[in-house]
Amino acid sequence: MKYQAASEILMGKVSDKREKFIRLAEGRTQSALDAIRKLGNLSNRRAYEYSDSDVRKILKALRDATSDIERKFGSAAIDGADKFKL
């Protein structure tokens, strides 16, 4: 019992990697969502002054960032993203 099979060791490492991914993905995604909500708070014209150009720049930056994430993960969602249908 001292020696584990190579497959057991490999399975343990895959499991550790999966657990690490879940932990980091949940935390980082929640932080990103919180930051996006905070950006939305800037829409209050009583408290802030901004132009349509400012808004377009913010939204473009967010779209570019999400597109980059999709590309990095190899998302199939990108394949149909450029097609518009009614």
Short mmCIF file of the C-alpha atoms (twelve columns), coordinates in Angstrom:
data_MODEL
# 
_entry.id   MODEL 
# 
loop_
_atom_site.group_PDB 
_atom_site.id 
_atom_site.type_symbol 
_atom_site.label_atom_id 
_atom_site.label_alt_id 
_atom_site.label_comp_id 
_atom_site.label_asym_id 
_atom_site.label_seq_id 
_atom_site.Cartn_x 
_atom_site.Cartn_y 
_atom_site.Cartn_z 
_atom_site.pdbx_PDB_model_num 
ATOM 1  C CA . MET A 1  0.000   0.000  0.000   1 
ATOM 2  C CA . LYS A 2  3.037   2.238  0.104   1 
ATOM 3  C CA . TYR A 3  3.006   2.644  -3.644  1 
ATOM 4  C CA . GLN A 4  0.070   4.173  -5.464  1 
ATOM 5  C CA . ALA A 5  -0.715  3.324  -9.028  1 
ATOM 6  C CA . ALA A 6  0.300   5.988  -11.529 1 
ATOM 7  C CA . SER A 7  -3.353  6.431  -12.516 1 
ATOM 8  C CA . GLU A 8  -4.324  7.145  -8.894  1 
ATOM 9  C CA . ILE A 9  -1.610  9.789  -8.608  1 
ATOM 10 C CA . LEU A 10 -2.648  11.306 -11.930 1 
ATOM 11 C CA . MET A 11 -6.304  11.332 -10.884 1 
ATOM 12 C CA . GLY A 12 -5.400  13.085 -7.653  1 
ATOM 13 C CA . LYS A 13 -3.542  15.794 -9.529  1 
ATOM 14 C CA . VAL A 14 -6.394  16.286 -11.973 1 
ATOM 15 C CA . SER A 15 -8.774  16.576 -9.058  1 
ATOM 16 C CA . ASP A 16 -6.515  19.131 -7.354  1 
ATOM 17 C CA . LYS A 17 -6.300  21.136 -10.587 1 
ATOM 18 C CA . ARG A 18 -10.080 21.030 -10.961 1 
ATOM 19 C CA . GLU A 19 -10.622 22.159 -7.372  1 
ATOM 20 C CA . LYS A 20 -8.125  24.991 -7.827  1 
ATOM 21 C CA . PHE A 21 -9.828  26.062 -11.072 1 
ATOM 22 C CA . ILE A 22 -13.261 26.107 -9.416  1 
ATOM 23 C CA . ARG A 23 -12.019 28.059 -6.399  1 
ATOM 24 C CA . LEU A 24 -10.204 30.665 -8.480  1 
ATOM 25 C CA . ALA A 25 -12.877 30.911 -11.190 1 
ATOM 26 C CA . GLU A 26 -15.658 31.489 -8.668  1 
ATOM 27 C CA . GLY A 27 -13.740 34.171 -6.789  1 
ATOM 28 C CA . ARG A 28 -12.450 35.979 -9.854  1 
ATOM 29 C CA . THR A 29 -15.800 35.836 -11.643 1 
ATOM 30 C CA . GLN A 30 -17.565 37.232 -8.585  1 
ATOM 31 C CA . SER A 31 -15.001 40.049 -8.373  1 
ATOM 32 C CA . ALA A 32 -15.514 40.846 -12.069 1 
ATOM 33 C CA . LEU A 33 -19.310 40.877 -11.661 1 
ATOM 34 C CA . ASP A 34 -19.026 43.162 -8.637  1 
ATOM 35 C CA . ALA A 35 -16.791 45.540 -10.615 1 
ATOM 36 C CA . ILE A 36 -19.274 45.584 -13.513 1 
ATOM 37 C CA . ARG A 37 -22.119 46.410 -11.098 1 
ATOM 38 C CA . LYS A 38 -20.023 49.271 -9.719  1 
ATOM 39 C CA . LEU A 39 -19.498 50.573 -13.248 1 
ATOM 40 C CA . GLY A 40 -23.278 50.522 -13.648 1 
ATOM 41 C CA . ASN A 41 -23.582 52.740 -10.593 1 
ATOM 42 C CA . LEU A 42 -21.758 55.446 -12.553 1 
ATOM 43 C CA . SER A 43 -24.856 55.838 -14.742 1 
ATOM 44 C CA . ASN A 44 -26.464 58.090 -12.105 1 
ATOM 45 C CA . ARG A 45 -26.484 61.473 -13.848 1 
ATOM 46 C CA . ARG A 46 -27.321 63.242 -10.566 1 
ATOM 47 C CA . ALA A 47 -23.972 62.172 -9.168  1 
ATOM 48 C CA . TYR A 48 -21.782 61.992 -12.280 1 
ATOM 49 C CA . GLU A 49 -21.237 63.764 -15.564 1 
ATOM 50 C CA . TYR A 50 -20.274 61.713 -18.611 1 
ATOM 51 C CA . SER A 51 -20.677 61.682 -22.365 1 
ATOM 52 C CA . ASP A 52 -22.001 59.064 -24.764 1 
ATOM 53 C CA . SER A 53 -18.407 58.694 -25.946 1 
ATOM 54 C CA . ASP A 54 -17.323 57.790 -22.399 1 
ATOM 55 C CA . VAL A 55 -20.007 55.109 -22.222 1 
ATOM 56 C CA . ARG A 56 -19.068 53.686 -25.628 1 
ATOM 57 C CA . LYS A 57 -15.402 53.435 -24.558 1 
ATOM 58 C CA . ILE A 58 -16.306 51.596 -21.351 1 
ATOM 59 C CA . LEU A 59 -18.631 49.170 -23.139 1 
ATOM 60 C CA . LYS A 60 -16.098 48.519 -25.903 1 
ATOM 61 C CA . ALA A 61 -13.409 47.742 -23.342 1 
ATOM 62 C CA . LEU A 62 -15.730 45.273 -21.594 1 
ATOM 63 C CA . ARG A 63 -16.770 43.627 -24.880 1 
ATOM 64 C CA . ASP A 64 -13.130 43.344 -25.959 1 
ATOM 65 C CA . ALA A 65 -12.206 41.755 -22.633 1 
ATOM 66 C CA . THR A 66 -15.024 39.188 -22.792 1 
ATOM 67 C CA . SER A 67 -14.187 38.389 -26.421 1 
ATOM 68 C CA . ASP A 68 -10.593 37.778 -25.394 1 
ATOM 69 C CA . ILE A 69 -11.721 35.398 -22.648 1 
ATOM 70 C CA . GLU A 70 -13.910 33.488 -25.116 1 
ATOM 71 C CA . ARG A 71 -10.981 33.235 -27.517 1 
ATOM 72 C CA . LYS A 72 -8.655  31.959 -24.779 1 
ATOM 73 C CA . PHE A 73 -11.130 29.272 -23.732 1 
ATOM 74 C CA . GLY A 74 -11.802 28.366 -27.365 1 
ATOM 75 C CA . SER A 75 -15.488 29.048 -26.967 1 
ATOM 76 C CA . ALA A 76 -17.809 27.809 -29.686 1 
ATOM 77 C CA . ALA A 77 -19.997 30.831 -28.900 1 
ATOM 78 C CA . ILE A 78 -17.662 32.965 -30.966 1 
ATOM 79 C CA . ASP A 79 -18.522 30.999 -34.120 1 
ATOM 80 C CA . GLY A 80 -22.064 32.339 -34.204 1 
ATOM 81 C CA . ALA A 81 -21.376 35.682 -32.574 1 
ATOM 82 C CA . ASP A 82 -21.004 37.536 -35.875 1 
ATOM 83 C CA . LYS A 83 -24.271 36.263 -37.354 1 
ATOM 84 C CA . PHE A 84 -27.503 38.148 -36.871 1 
ATOM 85 C CA . LYS A 85 -30.899 36.531 -37.438 1 
ATOM 86 C CA . LEU A 86 -34.469 37.561 -36.765 1 
# 
